[in-house]
Amino acid sequence: MDYDIAIVGGGLVGLALARALAATSHRIVLIEQGPIDVTTPKSIDRPLTLAPSSQYCLNQLGVWPTIEDAVIPIRTIHVSRQYLPIHTLLTASAFQRQALGYVIPAGVLQQVLQHAAHEQANLTVLSSCHIQSIDVKQDHSQLIYQSSKGIQQLRVSLVVAADGSQSTVRTQLRIPVQQYDDQHWAMVGTLQLQRSHRYVAYERFLKHSILALLPYAKQRMGLVWCMTKSQWQKIEALDSTAVLTQLQKSLGYRLGRVLAVEGIQAWPLTAIHAQSCIGPRAVLIGNAAHTLYPVAAQGLNLGLRDVLVLADQLKQWSASADVVPLLNRYQQLRAPDHQQIRRLITSLLRLYGRPFPMQRMIQCGAMILFDQVDYCRQRLGRCAMGLAHLPI
Ligand SMILES: Cc1cc2nc3c(=O)[nH]c(=O)nc-3n(C[C@H](O)[C@H](O)[C@H](O)COP(=O)(O)OP(=O)(O)OC[C@H]3O[C@@H](n4cnc5c(N)ncnc54)[C@H](O)[C@@H]3O)c2cc1C
């Protein structure tokens, strides 16, 4: 056998799993189709919200102390609906926490994890190598990949698919998916404000779009705006002053004046759920198992909880032992969390994202419920913070 475990995909989730297995005796290979370059962080300004569950995970991985100075705490979340006179506030103090979550530029986290991967003794990193196919045998799996040296192969006991939404591993193993593609796009960028954000994050439901603002360093905020494709096409055609006016109109003035919007990029959105997150000698984690709309900033947070649970199972596993009990146990342990987060996002989209009769009345009722009833607020908050499925 060449390796005990192959991690396919060197995104944040694949890298985090590699790191979580650093103290084991497993021989691990991480295969990434792109370069793994520790000097040039990619997408440095895309804001990522790390829930307290991710803080816990990154602490367990020994990564948190390295990024602690780069994260910005979220002390309050302000949820509102355009044209409704009420809003809901979630505060860290109501949950006896210092922060409801933390914002970090994605590139910073990626760079720290890439650096750790290059230093890890039991890990071989194969970058610029694209997995093409998998042949599952009785006692191992054969991975065929394309590298600069041509087509190569290696034999492993277990394959972990961390290869994202369009997972090759998932396709090769014929694991069916449910896919929802209703032509939405996410626009991201950075806002320059006239005054401080006071560590408040905003989730604002507009008529046909959802806008999230996340506190960044100084008087800046990260913007994630999920909208229909036609809305994005209209915004894309505007100059920066017109985009600014449009944003200010959608936000109102609770944040003061927005002085500039910079670094606009956009991604098409899709939601994908693998019908099983295990396959023959394989397990799917992160976006390969569940790609979510980023309306509640949960994708990576859920992926990092996959990492914690899988690493825990793998620490107790020997590569010569049967892999099936491990896979079944993993699937059983992760199902409740996956289902709960899917329900949270579906409810948010149903409640605020799609027009239906009496919509305003129902939205108003929901806001009052979450604002006034502590039990509802606590449940929503614990779910969004990922605390329901962790020993913290
Ligand atoms: C606009 C936006 C905002 C978001 N904000 C948040 C947020 O605030 N908080 C949060 O928790 N989540 C957020 N998310 C979701 C989060 O970014 C993802 O869930 C997370 O980054 C997924 O990581 P991953 O490693 O599973 O997948 P990916 O990042 O897609 O990594 C997969 C890796 O696999 C590699 N790969 C693919 N195929 C192959 C192959 N055949 N061979 C070798 N390598 C391969 C790819 O090159 C890639 O590096 C957001 C998403 C979007 C779109």
The ligand as a Tripos MOL2 file, in Angstrom:
@<TRIPOS>MOLECULE
LIG
   53    58     1     0     0
SMALL
NO_CHARGES

@<TRIPOS>ATOM
      1 C1        -19.6950   33.8560   -1.5440 C.3       1 LIG1
      2 C2        -19.4700   32.7890   -0.5150 C.ar      1 LIG1
      3 C3        -19.3370   33.1380    0.8200 C.ar      1 LIG1
      4 C4        -19.1550   32.1510    1.7820 C.ar      1 LIG1
      5 N1        -19.0610   32.5120    3.1020 N.ar      1 LIG1
      6 C5        -18.9230   31.5520    4.0420 C.ar      1 LIG1
      7 C6        -18.8200   31.9050    5.4270 C.ar      1 LIG1
      8 O1        -18.8330   33.0810    5.7830 O.2       1 LIG1
      9 N2        -18.6900   30.8990    6.3550 N.ar      1 LIG1
     10 C7        -18.6820   29.5840    5.9910 C.ar      1 LIG1
     11 O2        -18.5990   28.7280    6.8790 O.2       1 LIG1
     12 N3        -18.7610   29.2200    4.6850 N.ar      1 LIG1
     13 C8        -18.8620   30.1620    3.7100 C.ar      1 LIG1
     14 N4        -18.9180   29.8090    2.3950 N.ar      1 LIG1
     15 C9        -18.7650   28.3910    2.0430 C.3       1 LIG1
     16 C10       -17.2880   27.9520    2.1010 C.3       1 LIG1
     17 O3        -16.4940   28.8480    1.3570 O.3       1 LIG1
     18 C11       -17.1320   26.5340    1.5470 C.3       1 LIG1
     19 O4        -18.0840   25.6860    2.1650 O.3       1 LIG1
     20 C12       -15.7480   25.9830    1.8250 C.3       1 LIG1
     21 O5        -14.7380   26.8570    1.3900 O.3       1 LIG1
     22 C13       -15.6160   24.6290    1.1160 C.3       1 LIG1
     23 O6        -14.3230   24.1190    1.2780 O.3       1 LIG1
     24 P1        -13.9380   22.7120    0.6330 P.3       1 LIG1
     25 O7        -12.5000   22.5260    0.9720 O.co2     1 LIG1
     26 O8        -14.9150   21.6590    1.0210 O.co2     1 LIG1
     27 O9        -14.1270   22.8940   -0.9450 O.3       1 LIG1
     28 P2        -13.2840   23.7820   -1.9820 P.3       1 LIG1
     29 O10       -12.8560   25.0670   -1.3920 O.co2     1 LIG1
     30 O11       -14.0820   23.8260   -3.2360 O.co2     1 LIG1
     31 O12       -11.9590   22.9160   -2.2360 O.3       1 LIG1
     32 C14       -11.9620   21.7860   -3.0620 C.3       1 LIG1
     33 C15       -10.5320   21.5900   -3.5650 C.3       1 LIG1
     34 O13       -10.4800   20.3840   -4.3200 O.3       1 LIG1
     35 C16        -9.6930   20.5910   -5.4680 C.3       1 LIG1
     36 N5        -10.1320   19.5960   -6.4770 N.ar      1 LIG1
     37 C17       -11.3330   19.5300   -7.1050 C.ar      1 LIG1
     38 N6        -11.3630   18.4750   -7.9380 N.ar      1 LIG1
     39 C18       -10.1510   17.8660   -7.8440 C.ar      1 LIG1
     40 C19        -9.5600   16.7310   -8.4760 C.ar      1 LIG1
     41 N7        -10.2330   15.9790   -9.3700 N.pl3     1 LIG1
     42 N8         -8.2800   16.3850   -8.1610 N.ar      1 LIG1
     43 C20        -7.5710   17.1270   -7.2520 C.ar      1 LIG1
     44 N9         -8.0760   18.2110   -6.6300 N.ar      1 LIG1
     45 C21        -9.3550   18.5820   -6.9120 C.ar      1 LIG1
     46 C22        -9.9900   22.0440   -5.8660 C.3       1 LIG1
     47 O14        -8.9600   22.5770   -6.6690 O.3       1 LIG1
     48 C23       -10.1000   22.7240   -4.5200 C.3       1 LIG1
     49 O15        -8.8720   23.2480   -4.0770 O.3       1 LIG1
     50 C24       -19.0980   30.7720    1.4020 C.ar      1 LIG1
     51 C25       -19.2200   30.4220    0.0610 C.ar      1 LIG1
     52 C26       -19.4060   31.4120   -0.9000 C.ar      1 LIG1
     53 C27       -19.5560   30.9990   -2.3430 C.3       1 LIG1
@<TRIPOS>BOND
     1     1     2 1
     2     2     3 ar
     3     2    52 ar
     4     3     4 ar
     5     4     5 ar
     6     4    50 ar
     7     5     6 ar
     8     6     7 ar
     9     6    13 1
    10     7     8 2
    11     7     9 ar
    12     9    10 ar
    13    10    11 2
    14    10    12 ar
    15    12    13 ar
    16    13    14 ar
    17    14    15 1
    18    14    50 ar
    19    15    16 1
    20    16    17 1
    21    16    18 1
    22    18    19 1
    23    18    20 1
    24    20    21 1
    25    20    22 1
    26    22    23 1
    27    23    24 1
    28    24    25 2
    29    24    26 1
    30    24    27 1
    31    27    28 1
    32    28    29 2
    33    28    30 1
    34    28    31 1
    35    31    32 1
    36    32    33 1
    37    33    34 1
    38    33    48 1
    39    34    35 1
    40    35    36 1
    41    35    46 1
    42    36    37 ar
    43    36    45 ar
    44    37    38 ar
    45    38    39 ar
    46    39    40 ar
    47    39    45 ar
    48    40    41 1
    49    40    42 ar
    50    42    43 ar
    51    43    44 ar
    52    44    45 ar
    53    46    47 1
    54    46    48 1
    55    48    49 1
    56    50    51 ar
    57    51    52 ar
    58    52    53 1
@<TRIPOS>SUBSTRUCTURE
     1 LIG1         1 GROUP 0 **** ****
